Amino acid sequence: MAVLLVTSLKSINLIHLLNTFNVLVAAGELYLIGSIYDFIVMNRMFFALPDKRILIDPYWSLCQHLTALYLFILAFSSILLSVNTQQQCKQNSFNAFNKRTLFKAAHYVLQFIAIVMSIFSCDASMKMSFDVARFAFDADPPEFQRACYWYLVRLRASAMLYGVSAIMDATICVVTCLLGKYPRYNSSTQYHSTSC
């Protein structure tokens, strides 16, 4: 079934498309993180009364900014490097084969790190949105209730984008793994013949 899926789709185009969507998702994530961690949150002025419990911890700002930036750089560099490696594949040399193998191994590791970071940030955004959701629909000052709803929408959108990014990165890993397992279905891999 998986082999038919890989052969029916142009898998190189699928990976390129997923990386393009990952760039767009990461750019949207950077925008959302910038709007969530604004002046009010970073100065610890967004808290619940009477215990003054901080609802959105500014500590997560650095973690989520780095995750979104990492996802953006990984997806964008994957697009640029895939074009470069496709040109090197036409050389059909042993050196180009070794470079592709090292590139694939490094790509698997970096994609796995991206998946873990996306899941971790998705979980953090969901936990913060659960804290904010208690005050988003029933809070005493109406301004605080509107602010909680504003942050709730952005935190849940952030969690959704991190989840989508994790799913796309996992799909890229599976597709590239299938291409490595079934090289005869990979249209870009052409081995040169040697004569003895």
C-alpha positions as CSV (number, residue, x, y, z in Angstrom):
1,M,0.0,0.0,0.0
2,A,2.7,2.4,1.0
3,V,4.7,1.5,-2.1
4,L,1.7,2.3,-4.3
5,L,1.3,5.6,-2.6
6,V,4.9,6.5,-3.2
7,T,4.8,5.4,-6.8
8,S,1.5,7.1,-7.6
9,L,2.7,10.4,-6.3
10,K,5.8,12.1,-7.5
11,S,7.4,11.8,-4.1
12,I,10.1,14.3,-4.7
13,N,7.4,16.9,-5.6
14,L,5.4,15.8,-2.5
15,I,8.5,16.5,-0.2
16,H,9.1,19.8,-1.9
17,L,5.4,20.7,-1.4
18,L,5.5,19.7,2.2
19,N,8.6,21.7,2.8
20,T,7.0,24.7,1.1
21,F,4.0,24.4,3.4
22,N,6.4,24.0,6.4
23,V,8.0,27.3,5.5
24,L,4.6,29.0,5.4
25,V,3.5,27.3,8.7
26,A,6.7,28.3,10.4
27,A,6.4,31.9,9.2
28,G,2.8,32.0,10.5
29,E,4.0,30.5,13.8
30,L,6.6,33.2,14.1
31,Y,3.9,35.8,13.6
32,L,1.7,34.2,16.2
33,I,4.4,33.8,18.8
34,G,5.3,37.5,18.3
35,S,1.7,38.5,19.0
36,I,1.3,36.1,22.0
37,Y,4.4,37.2,23.8
38,D,3.9,40.9,23.7
39,F,4.7,43.6,26.2
40,I,2.0,42.6,28.7
41,V,3.1,38.9,28.8
42,M,6.8,39.5,28.8
43,N,6.5,42.0,31.8
44,R,4.4,39.5,33.7
45,M,1.3,41.8,33.7
46,F,-1.1,39.1,32.5
47,F,-2.2,37.4,35.7
48,A,-5.3,36.2,37.4
49,L,-6.6,37.8,40.6
50,P,-6.6,37.4,43.6
51,D,-3.5,35.2,43.8
52,K,-1.7,37.0,40.9
53,R,-1.0,33.7,39.2
54,I,0.8,34.3,35.8
55,L,-1.4,32.8,33.0
56,I,1.2,32.8,30.2
57,D,4.7,32.2,31.4
58,P,7.2,34.4,29.5
59,Y,9.8,31.6,29.9
60,W,8.1,29.8,27.0
61,S,8.8,32.8,24.7
62,L,12.4,31.8,24.0
63,C,11.5,28.1,23.6
64,Q,8.7,28.7,21.1
65,H,10.6,31.4,19.2
66,L,13.6,29.0,18.8
67,T,11.3,26.2,17.7
68,A,9.5,28.3,15.1
69,L,12.8,29.7,13.8
70,Y,14.3,26.1,13.7
71,L,11.3,24.9,11.7
72,F,11.6,27.8,9.3
73,I,15.3,27.3,8.7
74,L,15.1,23.6,8.4
75,A,12.2,23.7,5.8
76,F,13.8,26.5,3.8
77,S,17.2,24.9,3.8
78,S,15.6,21.6,2.8
79,I,14.1,23.3,-0.2
80,L,17.4,24.9,-1.2
81,L,19.5,21.8,-0.6
82,S,17.1,19.5,-2.5
83,V,17.6,21.5,-5.6
84,N,21.3,21.3,-5.2
85,T,21.3,17.6,-4.5
86,Q,19.1,16.9,-7.5
87,Q,21.7,18.6,-9.7
88,Q,24.4,16.6,-8.1
89,C,22.5,13.4,-8.6
90,K,22.9,13.9,-12.4
91,Q,26.7,13.4,-11.9
92,N,26.2,9.7,-11.0
93,S,29.5,9.5,-9.2
94,F,30.4,7.6,-6.1
95,N,31.2,10.9,-4.3
96,A,27.7,12.3,-5.1
97,F,26.2,9.0,-3.8
98,N,28.1,9.4,-0.5
99,K,27.0,13.1,-0.2
100,R,23.4,12.1,-0.7
101,T,23.7,9.3,1.9
102,L,25.2,11.7,4.5
103,F,22.6,14.3,3.6
104,K,19.8,11.9,4.1
105,A,21.2,10.7,7.5
106,A,21.6,14.3,8.7
107,H,18.1,15.1,7.3
108,Y,16.5,12.3,9.3
109,V,18.2,13.5,12.5
110,L,17.2,17.1,12.0
111,Q,13.6,16.2,11.0
112,F,13.3,14.0,14.2
113,I,14.5,17.0,16.3
114,A,11.9,19.2,14.5
115,I,9.1,16.7,15.3
116,V,10.1,16.5,19.0
117,M,10.4,20.3,19.3
118,S,7.0,20.8,17.5
119,I,5.2,18.3,19.8
120,F,6.8,19.9,22.8
121,S,5.8,23.4,21.8
122,C,2.3,22.2,20.8
123,D,1.9,20.7,24.3
124,A,3.1,23.9,26.0
125,S,0.7,26.0,23.9
126,M,-2.2,23.7,24.8
127,K,-1.4,23.8,28.5
128,M,-1.3,27.6,28.5
129,S,-4.5,27.8,26.5
130,F,-6.2,25.6,29.2
131,D,-5.1,28.0,31.9
132,V,-6.4,31.0,29.9
133,A,-9.6,29.3,28.8
134,R,-11.0,29.4,32.4
135,F,-11.2,33.2,32.2
136,A,-12.0,33.6,28.5
137,F,-15.7,33.2,28.8
138,D,-16.5,34.1,32.4
139,A,-14.3,36.7,34.1
140,D,-15.2,39.7,36.3
141,P,-13.7,42.7,34.4
142,P,-15.0,42.5,30.8
143,E,-11.6,43.8,29.6
144,F,-9.8,40.9,31.2
145,Q,-12.3,38.5,29.7
146,R,-11.7,39.9,26.2
147,A,-8.0,39.8,26.7
148,C,-8.2,36.1,27.8
149,Y,-10.2,35.3,24.7
150,W,-7.7,37.1,22.5
151,Y,-4.8,35.1,24.0
152,L,-6.9,31.9,23.9
153,V,-7.5,32.1,20.2
154,R,-3.8,32.7,19.5
155,L,-2.5,30.0,21.8
156,R,-4.8,27.4,20.2
157,A,-3.9,28.5,16.7
158,S,-0.2,28.2,17.7
159,A,-0.8,24.7,19.1
160,M,-2.6,23.8,15.9
161,L,0.2,25.1,13.7
162,Y,2.8,23.2,15.7
163,G,0.8,20.0,15.4
164,V,0.5,20.5,11.6
165,S,4.2,21.1,11.4
166,A,4.9,17.9,13.4
167,I,2.6,15.9,11.1
168,M,4.2,17.3,7.9
169,D,7.7,16.6,9.3
170,A,6.8,13.1,10.1
171,T,5.3,12.6,6.6
172,I,8.5,13.9,5.1
173,C,10.5,11.4,7.2
174,V,8.2,8.5,6.2
175,V,8.3,9.4,2.5
176,T,12.1,9.8,2.4
177,C,12.5,6.5,4.4
178,L,10.3,4.7,1.8
179,L,12.3,6.2,-1.0
180,G,15.5,4.8,0.6
181,K,13.9,1.4,1.2
182,Y,12.6,1.1,-2.3
183,P,15.2,2.8,-4.5
184,R,13.8,1.5,-7.8
185,Y,10.7,3.7,-7.3
186,N,12.8,6.8,-6.8
187,S,12.9,8.6,-10.1
188,S,15.9,10.7,-9.1
189,T,18.2,7.8,-8.2
190,Q,20.0,6.4,-11.3
191,Y,23.0,4.3,-10.7
192,H,25.8,4.3,-13.3
193,S,27.0,1.0,-14.8
194,T,30.6,0.0,-14.2
195,S,32.7,-2.1,-16.5
196,C,35.3,-4.6,-15.2
